[in-house]
Amino acid sequence: MKKVKQVLRSTIAALQGKRILVIGDMVADIYLDGRISRISREAPVLVLEQAGEKIVAGGAANVVNNIATLGGTVYAAGLVGADKEAQGLKDILAGNGAHIEGLLTDAARPTIAKTRIIAGGRATVSQQIVRIDRESREPMSPVLEAEMERYLAQVLPQIDGVVISDYGAGTVTEPLQKTLIAYCRRHGLPSMVDSRYAIHRFRHIGYVKQNDAELAAAVGRSLHGADEIIAAGRELLHELEADGVLVTRGELGMILIEKDGAVHDIPVSDKSEVFDVSGAGDTCVATVILALAAGVEPARAAELSNIASGIAVRKLGTSTVSSQELLQSLQE
């Protein structure tokens, strides 16, 4: 293990500056913090006095943010509305050095937003009491799709790797998807998809990231244990004609299945307390694509992402991991 960590430490330097395109559903994660003041006289509910509000990059935007904090050069492509959530996302991403010219504004739809109401008091632990989602599932308009195609044609010649982050909100149309996958195959670029609901669409993609629940839904059956996960991963791998399938399993680590038949069962690197799994999959994807773009073999890329995800889950809320944190974890 000591030798493996030495190899992974040297890998971190290779990630720096790799140019990654992330296209997908950009999400504004909004946290409204309230202090419990009393019970309402209108209904048996708490009355909260708003104490704070913050916007955090979620969905594809969290992949963008993680690539930036890990030292990559990242280009964000997606749709946002003409609203304060869009400006909040742009400020966050640009503040971390991401290129945001590919964030196209569609005034007819809102920026995807997930608002979490957090309640607490002086003597109580704060906790989420409700989440309010706002999004449009309409496909991208032909006008914006043509604009996105022009942006991709401009930026792809500069790119070392591509991530498609699909949360089902209509950003990744089939023509755009086919253009990206074909370009990556033609130019030997690593590509990766993280699709929550429609993984079967992404034929010929390089690498597929699924959690165990998503993989079970994809193959239409419950999966019990590593052997069944490996069998299901192979089914998906062959169906999509991909290079590999990476299955995340929470506290059980990850399994990488490659097209040459190799299987890598990667246990969790750190069994410290898990505070929040929000966004850990995005950290995983960001680390893997950077490593693949740097020429790292897939098994090592997965091992590095496993360590990065372990850092992310020890943070509250949707979070990022820096190259310095990753290096420190490997040194420990």
Salt bridges, closest charged atoms under 4 A:
ASP29 OD1 - ARG116 NH1 3.05
ASP33 OD1 - ARG35 NH1 3.03
GLU53 OE2 - LYS84 NZ 3.64
ASP83 OD2 - ARG134 NH2 3.65
GLU85 OE1 - ARG134 NH2 3.05
GLU101 OE1 - HIS99 ND1 3.99
ASP106 OD2 - ARG109 NE 3.18
ASP133 OD2 - ARG131 NH2 2.72
GLU135 OE2 - ARG137 NH2 3.39
ASP160 OD1 - ARG19 NH2 3.22
ASP194 OD2 - LYS209 NZ 3.91
GLU214 OE2 - ARG196 NE 3.92
GLU235 OE2 - ARG221 NH2 2.67
GLU239 OE2 - HIS200 ND1 2.72
GLU241 OE2 - ARG203 NH2 2.43
GLU241 OE2 - HIS204 NE2 3.54
ASP243 OD2 - ARG185 NH1 3.14
ASP243 OD1 - LYS259 NZ 3.16
GLU258 OE2 - HIS264 NE2 2.76
ASP270 OD2 - ARG314 NH1 3.33
GLU303 OE1 - ARG300 NH1 2.82
GLU325 OE2 - LYS315 NZ 2.85
